[in-house]
Amino acid sequence: MRRLPVYFLVDVSESMVGEPIQQVQDGMRMIVQELRTDPYALETAFISVIAFAGKAKCISPLTELYKFYPQTFPIGGGTSLGAALNFLMDSMDKELVKTTLEQKGDWKPIIFLFTDGTPTDDTTVAIARWNNKYKKSANIIAISIGDNADTHILGKVSDNVLRLKATDSISFKSFFKWVTASIKATSVSVTDMGDDEVKLAPTSSINLEKVDTTERCIIDENFVVLFGKCSNTKKTYLVKYAKRLTDIEGLEDIQMKGTEYRLVGAYPVDEEIYNSLCDSKSDRNINVMSLRGVPTCPCCGNQLGVVVCECGGIMCSDGQTTACPWCGMEGTLGAIEAGGMSITRGKG
């Protein structure tokens, strides 16, 4: 039986931490459960999951549908789309069965690329490799989760670039039902008609729109993510802030807006796994005066989850004398000077 390979290339960068990555996790479970009830998909579909941040990592190699079990997604720093594409192409070279005189190979694979950010690496070589060798022999659908992805670059990889406009739980569920329906339709097509072009389900009933990738898009930085370490447990965590436009006092009449970032939440992360997916240290900064809200530490419960040491490390504190878990320096908490201070933010 010829296989229908389905690859999920999933952005697990810092900006996906929290609800978005959980929605993707739940969505993958739903896809698998739904596909297992479809005889065509059960007979033909093989699934692989590749996660990427600053580096790419195989979460699950190409596996027969009834044996596939969704793994937990990690979180890393950066959005290296070029590295992700190279990892995908290398995996396809190893895993796909090619047609020869003696046998028929796999059907044309389907790749669903999910990303919410702008590439942090140089994608030129990887995109050229994809277009020269792989694009005609694969069906790739690129999905911008929200409006912060560089859809112009995605258009260089795929003729099907879509944007999930809303990222609430209902929109995510509808989106993953659409993914499932598209895989089911393609499974029927390859089995009954031998046509291995992807059959995308209608998008009229969900918050999914086709993107015009011919024009350069304006990238809007929607999130700021900080990397901290618990002063008690020495475990690491991410603190996520979301962009908000606010009225500027005295300029309300002319609708001038200012920018601030409001707290979304703090989330524990495995430091070893996080670092394994990072390509380099971040060189991006944010002024603390732009941040609104301080979380409790998700590792120990300290009330101050964003305290900055002189070494630049971010840690938690109970408000008393604190030893920095990054450099070991001890001291007492002080107020921020007028004008604030710049701290390192994640690469996104």
C-alpha positions, 0 to 999 in steps of 0.5 A, a space after each residue: 500500500 502506498 503511503 500518504 506522508 503528512 508532515 507537521 512543521 511547528 513553530 515552538 518559539 518563545 512567543 508560542 508559549 502558553 495558550 498557543 502551544 497548548 492549543 496546537 498540542 490539543 489540536 494534534 490530538 484531535 487530528 489523530 483521533 478524527 483521522 483514526 475514524 476514517 478508513 481512507 486515512 487509516 489505510 494511507 496516512 503516515 504522520 511526522 512532527 518536526 518542531 523548530 525554534 532556533 534549531 529544529 528537532 524531530 518530535 515524531 518520525 514518519 509513523 503509521 497513523 494507528 501507531 502515532 501518538 502526539 508528543 509534548 511540544 518543547 519551547 525554544 528561542 528563535 524562529 529559524 525557518 531556514 533551519 526548519 526547512 533544511 531539517 524537513 528536506 533531510 527528513 524527507 530524503 531519509 523517510 520517503 519511498 521513491 517510485 522506481 521500475 520495481 515499485 510505486 513510491 509514496 504519494 506526494 507528501 503534505 506539509 503543514 507549516 505553522 508559524 507565528 513569527 518572523 524568521 531569525 535566520 537567513 532563509 535564502 539558501 534553504 528556500 532555494 534548495 526547497 524550490 529547486 528540488 522539493 516544491 514540485 514533489 510536495 504539497 506545502 501549506 503555510 499557516 500564519 498563526 495571528 498577524 506576526 508572521 512574515 507572509 512574504 517569505 512564506 510565499 516564497 515557499 508555498 503557493 498556499 499561505 493562509 492566516 488564522 486571524 483569531 487565536 482563541 480556543 474556538 478558532 483553533 478548534 475550527 482550524 484543526 477540524 479544517 486540517 483534518 478535513 483536508 487530510 481526509 479529502 486528500 486520502 480519498 483522492 489518492 485512494 479512489 482517483 490516484 490524484 495526490 494534489 492536496 485537497 484543501 477543505 473550504 475555509 468559509 466557516 472559519 477565521 482562516 484567510 488566503 494571504 496575498 504574498 506578492 506584497 511585502 507585509 508589515 511585521 508587528 511585534 505582538 509579544 515580548 518574552 523574558 527568560 528567568 530563573 527561580 532563585 529558590 529551585 534554580 529552574 527556568 521559566 518564561 514571562 510573556 507580555 502582549 502588545 497593547 495600544 493605549 491612549 496618550 494623556 492629553 492627546 486623546 482628541 487626536 487619537 495618538 496611541 502609545 505602546 505598552 506590553 501587558 502581562 500574559 503569564 509566566 510558564 516553567 520551561 525545561 532549561 536543557 530542552 530550551 537551550 537545545 532549540 536555541 541557535 544563539 543568545 538574544 541580542 534584543 532588548 526592551 525597556 522595563 518601563 514598557 512592561 505592565 504587570 509582574 507575575 508570581 514565579 511559576 516555579 516557587 510562588 515568589 510574588 516578584 517573578 521579574 527582578 533584574 540583577 546587575 548581571 542582567 539576569 532575570 529572577 524571582 524574589 520574595 521581596 527580601 535579600 536575594 541571591 542571583 541564581 545566574 551569577 550568585 551575587 547577593 543584594 537587596 531590591 532597589 527602585 528602577 531609576 527614572 527612564 527605566 533600564 533595558 533588559 534582554 528579551 527573547 528572540 521570538 
